[in-house]
Amino acid sequence: MAAIIAIANQKGGVGKTTTAVNLAACLAALRLGVLLIDLDPQGNATMGCGVDKQAVSATSYDVLLGEATLTEALQWVEKAQMQLLPANGDLTAAEVNLLEQENAPNRLRDALAPVVWNFDAIVIDCPPALNMLTVNALTAAQSVIIPVQCEYYALEGLSALLDTIEKVRRSTNPGLRVEGLVRTMFDPRNRLASDVSAQIVEHFGAAVFETLIPRNVRLAEAPSYGLPIIYYDDSSRGAQSYRELAREVRKRLRRPGAKVEAEGGA
């Protein structure tokens, strides 16, 4: 049965989609069967896999609204050897339309039920908001990975996300856990980045992944070529870091994950 991981942070610009795409690709490179789900109306994870978000016949929106099965909407990403459930701007209507649906928070979990045995890992790129799309992702997931940038105000808003995770635990998904926090955009030459990194570890301890994701030009360039970083420049620091993160995630998924309670937030 697949390990289902939501990549979530309601704060934009923290490396959420970069982490979702590259973690999924690196897990696939470890010979795991991987499905990447794009739940962000911007469709950046879709484009980052080289899929034209405007040309797809069905998206995560259609799956959530029951207008297509998940299998019908999947796209095969040849270069990364993984499956993708794409997204585009149609997903912006999902917030309103889902509220009209019966059992709205469970729509993604129900859609995944027939295929969870077909994959080793399912990675969900959440939107940068705490809305019904994020609730669907958290209800479907077994664990959450939270990207946190090594910059000023890094911990701002994390308590709101942890509160949402706790509410989902109480209402629709009691087994949901925080798998860990990933420090992103780290520049070792920057004193502030080192200070923020230390602050994140001080707040969350063993829940923080050891791998640091650097601020890296090649990592920033890769999405414009529709490629995960390991297929754009595998020798780059960004590629090496995401390969290390994938190995660390795979190891954590073999044991019970760290549980971060809401009061552990900033």
KATANOR-V136399 format. One record per backbone hydrogen bond with DSSP energy under -0.5 kcal/mol. CO is the residue of the C=O (numbers start at 1). NH is the residue of the N-H. If there is no record, write none. Layout:
co->(CO,CO)
nh->(NH,NH)
This chain:
co->(2,3,3,4,4,5,6,6,7,15,16,17,18,19,20,21,22,23,24,25,26,27,27,28,32,33,33,34,35,35,36,36,37,37,39,40,43,44,45,46,46,47,51,52,52,59,60,61,62,62,63,69,70,73,75,75,76,77,77,82,83,84,84,85,86,88,89,90,91,91,93,94,95,96,97,98,101,103,104,106,107,108,109,112,112,115,116,116,120,121,122,123,123,124,124,125,127,129,131,132,133,134,135,136,137,142,143,144,144,145,145,146,148,149,151,153,155,157,158,159,160,161,162,163,164,165,166,167,168,168,173,177,177,179,180,181,181,182,182,183,184,186,186,187,189,190,191,192,193,194,195,196,197,198,199,200,201,204,205,207,211,212,213,214,216,217,218,219,221,221,222,222,223,228,228,229,229,233,236,237,238,239,240,241,242,243,244,245,246,247,248,249,251,252,258,259,261,262)
nh->(4,5,122,142,143,124,8,145,126,19,20,21,22,23,24,25,26,27,28,29,30,30,32,31,34,120,121,83,37,123,38,85,39,125,41,43,47,48,49,49,51,50,53,55,56,63,64,65,67,68,66,73,74,86,77,84,78,81,82,77,36,75,86,38,60,91,92,93,94,95,97,98,99,100,100,101,104,106,107,110,111,112,113,115,116,118,2,119,3,35,5,37,125,7,126,39,129,131,135,136,137,138,139,140,141,177,6,179,180,8,147,182,184,151,154,156,158,161,162,163,164,165,166,167,168,169,170,171,172,173,176,144,179,258,146,183,209,148,184,213,150,188,215,190,191,194,195,196,197,198,199,200,201,202,203,204,205,207,208,181,183,214,186,216,220,221,222,223,224,225,225,227,226,231,232,232,233,236,240,241,242,243,244,245,246,247,248,249,250,251,252,253,254,255,260,261,264,265)
